[in-house]
Amino acid sequence: MVTFPHVLEERIQKHNELYNTDFKIIETIYDDVPFCVIEMSGNDLSQIFDLGYGLAILENVKKEQGKLDW
């Protein structure tokens, strides 16, 4: 589940640049809340945690700047 798929896409692009990963969104399902299916090559599960942590920080910054409303 992700609240803002466009913010996830932004974070994925930055994460891929910084950490030389290849995350990508392959499907977004819009229900009561959006669900994004992502994929990456390799098996470094710590990168998934790092991506989620970075997403949480980015969403919080954007919320404080008034760029997100939830």
mmCIF file as gemmi writes it, N, C-alpha and C atoms, coordinates in Angstrom:
data_model
loop_
_atom_site.group_PDB
_atom_site.id
_atom_site.type_symbol
_atom_site.label_atom_id
_atom_site.label_alt_id
_atom_site.label_comp_id
_atom_site.label_asym_id
_atom_site.label_entity_id
_atom_site.label_seq_id
_atom_site.pdbx_PDB_ins_code
_atom_site.Cartn_x
_atom_site.Cartn_y
_atom_site.Cartn_z
_atom_site.occupancy
_atom_site.B_iso_or_equiv
_atom_site.pdbx_formal_charge
_atom_site.auth_seq_id
_atom_site.auth_asym_id
_atom_site.pdbx_PDB_model_num
ATOM 1 N N . MET Axp A 1 ? 0.838 -1.165 0 1 0 ? 1 A 1
ATOM 2 C CA . MET Axp A 1 ? 0 0 0 1 0 ? 1 A 1
ATOM 3 C C . MET Axp A 1 ? 0.89 1.237 0 1 0 ? 1 A 1
ATOM 4 N N . VAL Axp A 2 ? 0.496 2.202 -0.785 1 0 ? 2 A 1
ATOM 5 C CA . VAL Axp A 2 ? 1.205 3.473 -0.821 1 0 ? 2 A 1
ATOM 6 C C . VAL Axp A 2 ? 0.16 4.57 -0.964 1 0 ? 2 A 1
ATOM 7 N N . THR Axp A 3 ? 0.344 5.657 -0.251 1 0 ? 3 A 1
ATOM 8 C CA . THR Axp A 3 ? -0.647 6.722 -0.275 1 0 ? 3 A 1
ATOM 9 C C . THR Axp A 3 ? -0.571 7.539 -1.559 1 0 ? 3 A 1
ATOM 10 N N . PHE Axp A 4 ? 0.641 7.777 -2.042 1 0 ? 4 A 1
ATOM 11 C CA . PHE Axp A 4 ? 0.841 8.624 -3.215 1 0 ? 4 A 1
ATOM 12 C C . PHE Axp A 4 ? 1.781 7.931 -4.202 1 0 ? 4 A 1
ATOM 13 N N . PRO Axp A 5 ? 1.255 7.231 -5.206 1 0 ? 5 A 1
ATOM 14 C CA . PRO Axp A 5 ? 2.118 6.532 -6.16 1 0 ? 5 A 1
ATOM 15 C C . PRO Axp A 5 ? 3.126 7.441 -6.86 1 0 ? 5 A 1
ATOM 16 N N . HIS Axp A 6 ? 2.752 8.693 -7.129 1 0 ? 6 A 1
ATOM 17 C CA . HIS Axp A 6 ? 3.688 9.596 -7.804 1 0 ? 6 A 1
ATOM 18 C C . HIS Axp A 6 ? 4.894 9.92 -6.919 1 0 ? 6 A 1
ATOM 19 N N . VAL Axp A 7 ? 4.696 9.945 -5.613 1 0 ? 7 A 1
ATOM 20 C CA . VAL Axp A 7 ? 5.816 10.185 -4.694 1 0 ? 7 A 1
ATOM 21 C C . VAL Axp A 7 ? 6.697 8.94 -4.633 1 0 ? 7 A 1
ATOM 22 N N . LEU Axp A 8 ? 6.092 7.769 -4.669 1 0 ? 8 A 1
ATOM 23 C CA . LEU Axp A 8 ? 6.877 6.535 -4.719 1 0 ? 8 A 1
ATOM 24 C C . LEU Axp A 8 ? 7.742 6.515 -5.975 1 0 ? 8 A 1
ATOM 25 N N . GLU Axp A 9 ? 7.171 6.899 -7.105 1 0 ? 9 A 1
ATOM 26 C CA . GLU Axp A 9 ? 7.943 6.934 -8.354 1 0 ? 9 A 1
ATOM 27 C C . GLU Axp A 9 ? 9.121 7.899 -8.235 1 0 ? 9 A 1
ATOM 28 N N . GLU Axp A 10 ? 8.88 9.054 -7.633 1 0 ? 10 A 1
ATOM 29 C CA . GLU Axp A 10 ? 9.954 10.033 -7.421 1 0 ? 10 A 1
ATOM 30 C C . GLU Axp A 10 ? 11.055 9.442 -6.541 1 0 ? 10 A 1
ATOM 31 N N . ARG Axp A 11 ? 10.659 8.771 -5.465 1 0 ? 11 A 1
ATOM 32 C CA . ARG Axp A 11 ? 11.648 8.187 -4.549 1 0 ? 11 A 1
ATOM 33 C C . ARG Axp A 11 ? 12.405 7.048 -5.208 1 0 ? 11 A 1
ATOM 34 N N . ILE Axp A 12 ? 11.715 6.235 -6.008 1 0 ? 12 A 1
ATOM 35 C CA . ILE Axp A 12 ? 12.382 5.14 -6.715 1 0 ? 12 A 1
ATOM 36 C C . ILE Axp A 12 ? 13.464 5.686 -7.637 1 0 ? 12 A 1
ATOM 37 N N . GLN Axp A 13 ? 13.151 6.742 -8.38 1 0 ? 13 A 1
ATOM 38 C CA . GLN Axp A 13 ? 14.148 7.313 -9.291 1 0 ? 13 A 1
ATOM 39 C C . GLN Axp A 13 ? 15.38 7.787 -8.525 1 0 ? 13 A 1
ATOM 40 N N . LYS Axp A 14 ? 15.154 8.482 -7.411 1 0 ? 14 A 1
ATOM 41 C CA . LYS Axp A 14 ? 16.274 8.984 -6.61 1 0 ? 14 A 1
ATOM 42 C C . LYS Axp A 14 ? 17.054 7.824 -5.979 1 0 ? 14 A 1
ATOM 43 N N . HIS Axp A 15 ? 16.337 6.845 -5.45 1 0 ? 15 A 1
ATOM 44 C CA . HIS Axp A 15 ? 16.985 5.69 -4.819 1 0 ? 15 A 1
ATOM 45 C C . HIS Axp A 15 ? 17.85 4.941 -5.837 1 0 ? 15 A 1
ATOM 46 N N . ASN Axp A 16 ? 17.31 4.731 -7.028 1 0 ? 16 A 1
ATOM 47 C CA . ASN Axp A 16 ? 18.064 4.039 -8.073 1 0 ? 16 A 1
ATOM 48 C C . ASN Axp A 16 ? 19.346 4.787 -8.421 1 0 ? 16 A 1
ATOM 49 N N . GLU Axp A 17 ? 19.265 6.114 -8.492 1 0 ? 17 A 1
ATOM 50 C CA . GLU Axp A 17 ? 20.457 6.923 -8.79 1 0 ? 17 A 1
ATOM 51 C C . GLU Axp A 17 ? 21.49 6.826 -7.673 1 0 ? 17 A 1
ATOM 52 N N . LEU Axp A 18 ? 21.03 6.943 -6.438 1 0 ? 18 A 1
ATOM 53 C CA . LEU Axp A 18 ? 21.951 6.969 -5.298 1 0 ? 18 A 1
ATOM 54 C C . LEU Axp A 18 ? 22.6 5.619 -5.017 1 0 ? 18 A 1
ATOM 55 N N . TYR Axp A 19 ? 21.838 4.544 -5.151 1 0 ? 19 A 1
ATOM 56 C CA . TYR Axp A 19 ? 22.304 3.235 -4.707 1 0 ? 19 A 1
ATOM 57 C C . TYR Axp A 19 ? 22.499 2.23 -5.834 1 0 ? 19 A 1
ATOM 58 N N . ASN Axp A 20 ? 22.42 2.717 -7.062 1 0 ? 20 A 1
ATOM 59 C CA . ASN Axp A 20 ? 22.636 1.861 -8.24 1 0 ? 20 A 1
ATOM 60 C C . ASN Axp A 20 ? 21.741 0.615 -8.203 1 0 ? 20 A 1
ATOM 61 N N . THR Axp A 21 ? 20.467 0.842 -7.918 1 0 ? 21 A 1
ATOM 62 C CA . THR Axp A 21 ? 19.482 -0.237 -7.929 1 0 ? 21 A 1
ATOM 63 C C . THR Axp A 21 ? 18.583 -0.069 -9.149 1 0 ? 21 A 1
ATOM 64 N N . ASP Axp A 22 ? 17.682 -0.999 -9.34 1 0 ? 22 A 1
ATOM 65 C CA . ASP Axp A 22 ? 16.8 -0.917 -10.512 1 0 ? 22 A 1
ATOM 66 C C . ASP Axp A 22 ? 15.334 -1.172 -10.149 1 0 ? 22 A 1
ATOM 67 N N . PHE Axp A 23 ? 14.885 -0.579 -9.053 1 0 ? 23 A 1
ATOM 68 C CA . PHE Axp A 23 ? 13.473 -0.678 -8.701 1 0 ? 23 A 1
ATOM 69 C C . PHE Axp A 23 ? 12.628 -0.063 -9.804 1 0 ? 23 A 1
ATOM 70 N N . LYS Axp A 24 ? 11.452 -0.641 -10.028 1 0 ? 24 A 1
ATOM 71 C CA . LYS Axp A 24 ? 10.48 -0.008 -10.916 1 0 ? 24 A 1
ATOM 72 C C . LYS Axp A 24 ? 9.082 -0.467 -10.525 1 0 ? 24 A 1
ATOM 73 N N . ILE Axp A 25 ? 8.132 0.42 -10.739 1 0 ? 25 A 1
ATOM 74 C CA . ILE Axp A 25 ? 6.732 0.087 -10.5 1 0 ? 25 A 1
ATOM 75 C C . ILE Axp A 25 ? 6.233 -0.643 -11.733 1 0 ? 25 A 1
ATOM 76 N N . ILE Axp A 26 ? 5.701 -1.837 -11.535 1 0 ? 26 A 1
ATOM 77 C CA . ILE Axp A 26 ? 5.192 -2.583 -12.687 1 0 ? 26 A 1
ATOM 78 C C . ILE Axp A 26 ? 3.668 -2.586 -12.743 1 0 ? 26 A 1
ATOM 79 N N . GLU Axp A 27 ? 3.023 -2.231 -11.634 1 0 ? 27 A 1
ATOM 80 C CA . GLU Axp A 27 ? 1.559 -2.176 -11.635 1 0 ? 27 A 1
ATOM 81 C C . GLU Axp A 27 ? 1.083 -1.314 -10.473 1 0 ? 27 A 1
ATOM 82 N N . THR Axp A 28 ? 0.062 -0.531 -10.714 1 0 ? 28 A 1
ATOM 83 C CA . THR Axp A 28 ? -0.598 0.219 -9.651 1 0 ? 28 A 1
ATOM 84 C C . THR Axp A 28 ? -2.069 -0.162 -9.665 1 0 ? 28 A 1
ATOM 85 N N . ILE Axp A 29 ? -2.561 -0.59 -8.516 1 0 ? 29 A 1
ATOM 86 C CA . ILE Axp A 29 ? -3.95 -1.001 -8.368 1 0 ? 29 A 1
ATOM 87 C C . ILE Axp A 29 ? -4.637 0.047 -7.495 1 0 ? 29 A 1
ATOM 88 N N . TYR Axp A 30 ? -5.658 0.67 -8.054 1 0 ? 30 A 1
ATOM 89 C CA . TYR Axp A 30 ? -6.387 1.694 -7.309 1 0 ? 30 A 1
ATOM 90 C C . TYR Axp A 30 ? -7.624 1.067 -6.687 1 0 ? 30 A 1
ATOM 91 N N . ASP Axp A 31 ? -7.628 1.014 -5.367 1 0 ? 31 A 1
ATOM 92 C CA . ASP Axp A 31 ? -8.745 0.505 -4.589 1 0 ? 31 A 1
ATOM 93 C C . ASP Axp A 31 ? -9.103 1.635 -3.63 1 0 ? 31 A 1
ATOM 94 N N . ASP Axp A 32 ? -9.475 1.34 -2.407 1 0 ? 32 A 1
ATOM 95 C CA . ASP Axp A 32 ? -9.678 2.412 -1.43 1 0 ? 32 A 1
ATOM 96 C C . ASP Axp A 32 ? -8.388 3.203 -1.246 1 0 ? 32 A 1
ATOM 97 N N . VAL Axp A 33 ? -7.274 2.501 -1.278 1 0 ? 33 A 1
ATOM 98 C CA . VAL Axp A 33 ? -5.943 3.114 -1.289 1 0 ? 33 A 1
ATOM 99 C C . VAL Axp A 33 ? -5.159 2.461 -2.42 1 0 ? 33 A 1
ATOM 100 N N . PRO Axp A 34 ? -4.196 3.163 -2.999 1 0 ? 34 A 1
ATOM 101 C CA . PRO Axp A 34 ? -3.421 2.559 -4.092 1 0 ? 34 A 1
ATOM 102 C C . PRO Axp A 34 ? -2.441 1.506 -3.578 1 0 ? 34 A 1
ATOM 103 N N . PHE Axp A 35 ? -2.266 0.476 -4.36 1 0 ? 35 A 1
ATOM 104 C CA . PHE Axp A 35 ? -1.257 -0.555 -4.114 1 0 ? 35 A 1
ATOM 105 C C . PHE Axp A 35 ? -0.335 -0.567 -5.322 1 0 ? 35 A 1
ATOM 106 N N . CYS Axp A 36 ? 0.964 -0.498 -5.084 1 0 ? 36 A 1
ATOM 107 C CA . CYS Axp A 36 ? 1.942 -0.534 -6.17 1 0 ? 36 A 1
ATOM 108 C C . CYS Axp A 36 ? 2.744 -1.824 -6.072 1 0 ? 36 A 1
ATOM 109 N N . VAL Axp A 37 ? 2.872 -2.499 -7.186 1 0 ? 37 A 1
ATOM 110 C CA . VAL Axp A 37 ? 3.72 -3.683 -7.276 1 0 ? 37 A 1
ATOM 111 C C . VAL Axp A 37 ? 5.042 -3.212 -7.86 1 0 ? 37 A 1
ATOM 112 N N . ILE Axp A 38 ? 6.126 -3.484 -7.142 1 0 ? 38 A 1
ATOM 113 C CA . ILE Axp A 38 ? 7.444 -3.076 -7.625 1 0 ? 38 A 1
ATOM 114 C C . ILE Axp A 38 ? 8.305 -4.31 -7.838 1 0 ? 38 A 1
ATOM 115 N N . GLU Axp A 39 ? 9.316 -4.151 -8.67 1 0 ? 39 A 1
ATOM 116 C CA . GLU Axp A 39 ? 10.269 -5.239 -8.861 1 0 ? 39 A 1
ATOM 117 C C . GLU Axp A 39 ? 11.672 -4.668 -8.907 1 0 ? 39 A 1
ATOM 118 N N . MET Axp A 40 ? 12.622 -5.55 -8.665 1 0 ? 40 A 1
ATOM 119 C CA . MET Axp A 40 ? 14.036 -5.204 -8.758 1 0 ? 40 A 1
ATOM 120 C C . MET Axp A 40 ? 14.802 -6.486 -9.008 1 0 ? 40 A 1
ATOM 121 N N . SER Axp A 41 ? 15.96 -6.361 -9.601 1 0 ? 41 A 1
ATOM 122 C CA . SER Axp A 41 ? 16.808 -7.54 -9.747 1 0 ? 41 A 1
ATOM 123 C C . SER Axp A 41 ? 17.66 -7.664 -8.488 1 0 ? 41 A 1
ATOM 124 N N . GLY Axp A 42 ? 18.241 -8.792 -8.298 1 0 ? 42 A 1
ATOM 125 C CA . GLY Axp A 42 ? 19.07 -9.003 -7.114 1 0 ? 42 A 1
ATOM 126 C C . GLY Axp A 42 ? 18.222 -9.447 -5.939 1 0 ? 42 A 1
ATOM 127 N N . ASN Axp A 43 ? 18.876 -9.66 -4.831 1 0 ? 43 A 1
ATOM 128 C CA . ASN Axp A 43 ? 18.159 -10.165 -3.665 1 0 ? 43 A 1
ATOM 129 C C . ASN Axp A 43 ? 18.578 -9.467 -2.383 1 0 ? 43 A 1
ATOM 130 N N . ASP Axp A 44 ? 18.979 -8.217 -2.477 1 0 ? 44 A 1
ATOM 131 C CA . ASP Axp A 44 ? 19.376 -7.462 -1.296 1 0 ? 44 A 1
ATOM 132 C C . ASP Axp A 44 ? 18.131 -6.861 -0.644 1 0 ? 44 A 1
ATOM 133 N N . LEU Axp A 45 ? 17.562 -7.589 0.295 1 0 ? 45 A 1
ATOM 134 C CA . LEU Axp A 45 ? 16.321 -7.155 0.922 1 0 ? 45 A 1
ATOM 135 C C . LEU Axp A 45 ? 16.475 -5.865 1.71 1 0 ? 45 A 1
ATOM 136 N N . SER Axp A 46 ? 17.684 -5.526 2.119 1 0 ? 46 A 1
ATOM 137 C CA . SER Axp A 46 ? 17.871 -4.27 2.844 1 0 ? 46 A 1
ATOM 138 C C . SER Axp A 46 ? 17.527 -3.078 1.958 1 0 ? 46 A 1
ATOM 139 N N . GLN Axp A 47 ? 17.659 -3.23 0.649 1 0 ? 47 A 1
ATOM 140 C CA . GLN Axp A 47 ? 17.309 -2.135 -0.26 1 0 ? 47 A 1
ATOM 141 C C . GLN Axp A 47 ? 15.808 -1.845 -0.227 1 0 ? 47 A 1
ATOM 142 N N . ILE Axp A 48 ? 14.992 -2.863 -0.006 1 0 ? 48 A 1
ATOM 143 C CA . ILE Axp A 48 ? 13.547 -2.655 0.093 1 0 ? 48 A 1
ATOM 144 C C . ILE Axp A 48 ? 13.235 -1.821 1.335 1 0 ? 48 A 1
ATOM 145 N N . PHE Axp A 49 ? 13.877 -2.159 2.445 1 0 ? 49 A 1
ATOM 146 C CA . PHE Axp A 49 ? 13.703 -1.371 3.664 1 0 ? 49 A 1
ATOM 147 C C . PHE Axp A 49 ? 14.158 0.061 3.433 1 0 ? 49 A 1
ATOM 148 N N . ASP Axp A 50 ? 15.33 0.229 2.831 1 0 ? 50 A 1
ATOM 149 C CA . ASP Axp A 50 ? 15.87 1.567 2.588 1 0 ? 50 A 1
ATOM 150 C C . ASP Axp A 50 ? 14.95 2.39 1.694 1 0 ? 50 A 1
ATOM 151 N N . LEU Axp A 51 ? 14.369 1.764 0.684 1 0 ? 51 A 1
ATOM 152 C CA . LEU Axp A 51 ? 13.435 2.46 -0.198 1 0 ? 51 A 1
ATOM 153 C C . LEU Axp A 51 ? 12.213 2.925 0.595 1 0 ? 51 A 1
ATOM 154 N N . GLY Axp A 52 ? 11.66 2.058 1.421 1 0 ? 52 A 1
ATOM 155 C CA . GLY Axp A 52 ? 10.495 2.42 2.23 1 0 ? 52 A 1
ATOM 156 C C . GLY Axp A 52 ? 10.799 3.526 3.22 1 0 ? 52 A 1
ATOM 157 N N . TYR Axp A 53 ? 11.968 3.467 3.825 1 0 ? 53 A 1
ATOM 158 C CA . TYR Axp A 53 ? 12.378 4.505 4.77 1 0 ? 53 A 1
ATOM 159 C C . TYR Axp A 53 ? 12.512 5.847 4.053 1 0 ? 53 A 1
ATOM 160 N N . GLY Axp A 54 ? 13.156 5.826 2.899 1 0 ? 54 A 1
ATOM 161 C CA . GLY Axp A 54 ? 13.313 7.054 2.114 1 0 ? 54 A 1
ATOM 162 C C . GLY Axp A 54 ? 11.974 7.611 1.665 1 0 ? 54 A 1
ATOM 163 N N . LEU Axp A 55 ? 11.04 6.731 1.321 1 0 ? 55 A 1
ATOM 164 C CA . LEU Axp A 55 ? 9.702 7.165 0.92 1 0 ? 55 A 1
ATOM 165 C C . LEU Axp A 55 ? 8.996 7.851 2.085 1 0 ? 55 A 1
ATOM 166 N N . ALA Axp A 56 ? 9.086 7.283 3.268 1 0 ? 56 A 1
ATOM 167 C CA . ALA Axp A 56 ? 8.443 7.878 4.442 1 0 ? 56 A 1
ATOM 168 C C . ALA Axp A 56 ? 9.002 9.269 4.723 1 0 ? 56 A 1
ATOM 169 N N . ILE Axp A 57 ? 10.304 9.417 4.609 1 0 ? 57 A 1
ATOM 170 C CA . ILE Axp A 57 ? 10.925 10.725 4.83 1 0 ? 57 A 1
ATOM 171 C C . ILE Axp A 57 ? 10.454 11.721 3.778 1 0 ? 57 A 1
ATOM 172 N N . LEU Axp A 58 ? 10.46 11.316 2.504 1 0 ? 58 A 1
ATOM 173 C CA . LEU Axp A 58 ? 10.044 12.206 1.421 1 0 ? 58 A 1
ATOM 174 C C . LEU Axp A 58 ? 8.59 12.636 1.599 1 0 ? 58 A 1
ATOM 175 N N . GLU Axp A 59 ? 7.705 11.701 1.951 1 0 ? 59 A 1
ATOM 176 C CA . GLU Axp A 59 ? 6.302 12.056 2.166 1 0 ? 59 A 1
ATOM 177 C C . GLU Axp A 59 ? 6.162 13.049 3.316 1 0 ? 59 A 1
ATOM 178 N N . ASN Axp A 60 ? 6.911 12.854 4.387 1 0 ? 60 A 1
ATOM 179 C CA . ASN Axp A 60 ? 6.84 13.76 5.525 1 0 ? 60 A 1
ATOM 180 C C . ASN Axp A 60 ? 7.326 15.159 5.152 1 0 ? 60 A 1
ATOM 181 N N . VAL Axp A 61 ? 8.421 15.24 4.413 1 0 ? 61 A 1
ATOM 182 C CA . VAL Axp A 61 ? 8.946 16.538 3.973 1 0 ? 61 A 1
ATOM 183 C C . VAL Axp A 61 ? 7.916 17.244 3.097 1 0 ? 61 A 1
ATOM 184 N N . LYS Axp A 62 ? 7.348 16.519 2.146 1 0 ? 62 A 1
ATOM 185 C CA . LYS Axp A 62 ? 6.353 17.114 1.252 1 0 ? 62 A 1
ATOM 186 C C . LYS Axp A 62 ? 5.106 17.552 2.032 1 0 ? 62 A 1
ATOM 187 N N . LYS Axp A 63 ? 4.732 16.793 3.045 1 0 ? 63 A 1
ATOM 188 C CA . LYS Axp A 63 ? 3.591 17.173 3.881 1 0 ? 63 A 1
ATOM 189 C C . LYS Axp A 63 ? 3.894 18.469 4.623 1 0 ? 63 A 1
ATOM 190 N N . GLU Axp A 64 ? 5.089 18.569 5.204 1 0 ? 64 A 1
ATOM 191 C CA . GLU Axp A 64 ? 5.474 19.78 5.93 1 0 ? 64 A 1
ATOM 192 C C . GLU Axp A 64 ? 5.544 20.994 5.011 1 0 ? 64 A 1
ATOM 193 N N . GLN Axp A 65 ? 5.89 20.775 3.744 1 0 ? 65 A 1
ATOM 194 C CA . GLN Axp A 65 ? 5.966 21.865 2.768 1 0 ? 65 A 1
ATOM 195 C C . GLN Axp A 65 ? 4.596 22.219 2.188 1 0 ? 65 A 1
ATOM 196 N N . GLY Axp A 66 ? 3.573 21.47 2.557 1 0 ? 66 A 1
ATOM 197 C CA . GLY Axp A 66 ? 2.235 21.71 2.038 1 0 ? 66 A 1
ATOM 198 C C . GLY Axp A 66 ? 2.011 21.156 0.644 1 0 ? 66 A 1
ATOM 199 N N . LYS Axp A 67 ? 2.901 20.274 0.19 1 0 ? 67 A 1
ATOM 200 C CA . LYS Axp A 67 ? 2.786 19.692 -1.148 1 0 ? 67 A 1
ATOM 201 C C . LYS Axp A 67 ? 1.956 18.415 -1.163 1 0 ? 67 A 1
ATOM 202 N N . LEU Axp A 68 ? 1.679 17.86 0.007 1 0 ? 68 A 1
ATOM 203 C CA . LEU Axp A 68 ? 0.819 16.678 0.13 1 0 ? 68 A 1
ATOM 204 C C . LEU Axp A 68 ? -0.24 16.969 1.177 1 0 ? 68 A 1
ATOM 205 N N . ASP Axp A 69 ? -1.415 16.459 0.943 1 0 ? 69 A 1
ATOM 206 C CA . ASP Axp A 69 ? -2.505 16.638 1.894 1 0 ? 69 A 1
ATOM 207 C C . ASP Axp A 69 ? -3.091 15.28 2.222 1 0 ? 69 A 1
ATOM 208 N N . TRP Axp A 70 ? -2.863 14.839 3.453 1 0 ? 70 A 1
ATOM 209 C CA . TRP Axp A 70 ? -3.51 13.6 3.865 1 0 ? 70 A 1
ATOM 210 C C . TRP Axp A 70 ? -4.033 13.74 5.208 1 0 ? 70 A 1
